[in-house]
Every structure is written in structure tokens, then in C-alpha cells.
Amino acid sequence: MIIEFDGDVFRWDARDDAAWFFTAVPTELSAEIREIPRPFRGFGSVRVNARVGGSEWRTSIFPSSSGEYVLPLKKAVRTAERLVDGGPVSVRLEVLDG
């Protein structure tokens, strides 16, 4: 399954010394991903190939408390693609589990 969407970058402060950056998979697409039969993985994660601009990497998306999946945006990608907190991001995900 391949999905594409536009979202916003948001910051989550895990601890005082560490911040993580994510974008949320839209609710409708998250529901479609949830319906894919797959083995259970830790924290309900789903393996994906992600692409933002010219950056591509393998990672996992995770369910959030609001029911949407969230995609972590590592620093190398944020730097290469000039992503900033609150800014827009266009994402292509290939779901590998299922």
C-alpha cells in the first residue's frame, strides 16, 4: 500500500533535553492502515518506507492517542528538506507490513 499526504511538522518534547519531530497521517488514511492484516509489533508500530522530497528512509509509524499514526522525522531529513516546527511537509509512505 502506498499513500501520499500533506501535513504539518510538530514537536513533541519527550524530556527536557530531547525533542522529537513528527507529522500525522490523516485520520482516513490511518484508518485504512489499521485495517491491513499484519503481525503485531511493539507499540502497534507499522514498518514503512518514507519519502519527503529527495530523502527516503525506512522507519515505523506509531499510533497516537488521537488514533492517527505519526511519522517520526529524523534530524537528517529535517535538515536536508528544510523542515521546521509548524511548517508543511509532503509525505509518501509505502506500508511494508501486511
C-alpha positions in Angstrom: 0.0 0.0 0.0 1.3 3.4 -1.0 -0.1 6.6 0.5 0.7 10.3 -0.1 -0.4 13.2 2.1 0.4 16.7 3.1 0.8 17.5 6.8 2.4 19.8 9.3 5.6 19.2 11.3 5.1 19.2 15.1 7.4 18.9 18.0 6.9 16.6 21.0 9.1 17.2 24.0 9.9 13.7 25.4 12.2 15.1 28.1 13.8 18.4 28.9 16.9 17.5 26.8 15.2 15.8 23.9 12.6 16.8 21.3 11.1 14.6 18.6 9.5 15.9 15.4 6.6 14.1 13.7 3.9 14.6 11.2 0.5 12.9 11.5 -1.0 10.6 8.9 -4.5 11.9 8.2 -7.4 10.2 10.0 -8.9 8.5 7.0 -5.5 7.1 5.8 -4.7 6.0 9.4 -8.0 4.0 9.4 -7.0 2.3 6.2 -3.6 1.3 7.5 -5.2 0.0 10.7 -7.3 -2.4 8.6 -4.3 -4.1 7.0 -3.9 -7.6 8.5 -0.3 -7.8 9.9 1.6 -9.3 12.8 1.6 -7.2 16.0 4.7 -5.2 16.5 5.8 -3.3 19.6 3.7 -0.2 20.4 1.5 -1.1 17.5 4.1 0.2 15.1 3.9 -0.4 11.3 7.0 -0.6 9.2 7.2 1.8 6.2 9.5 3.3 3.6 9.1 7.0 3.9 9.9 9.8 1.4 10.0 13.5 1.9 11.4 15.5 -1.0 14.6 13.8 -2.1 15.0 12.0 1.3 14.0 8.4 1.6 14.4 6.1 4.7 12.9 3.0 6.4 11.2 3.6 9.7 8.0 2.8 11.5 4.8 4.8 12.1 3.2 4.7 15.5 -0.4 5.1 16.7 -1.0 8.3 18.7 -3.5 8.8 21.5 -5.8 10.6 18.9 -5.9 7.5 16.8 -3.8 8.8 13.9 -0.4 7.3 13.1 2.5 9.6 13.4 5.7 9.5 11.3 9.0 10.5 13.1 11.1 13.0 11.1 14.7 12.4 11.9 17.1 15.4 12.1 19.0 14.4 8.8 15.7 14.6 6.9 14.5 17.8 8.6 17.9 19.4 7.7 18.1 18.1 4.1 14.5 19.1 3.4 14.5 22.3 5.4 11.5 21.2 7.6 10.7 23.3 10.6 8.3 23.0 13.5 4.8 24.1 12.4 5.9 24.0 8.7 4.4 22.0 5.9 5.6 18.6 4.7 4.6 16.3 1.8 5.0 12.6 2.5 4.9 9.4 0.5 4.7 6.2 2.6 5.0 2.6 1.4 3.5 0.3 4.1 5.7 -2.7 4.4 3.7 -4.7 6.9 0.8 -6.6 5.6 
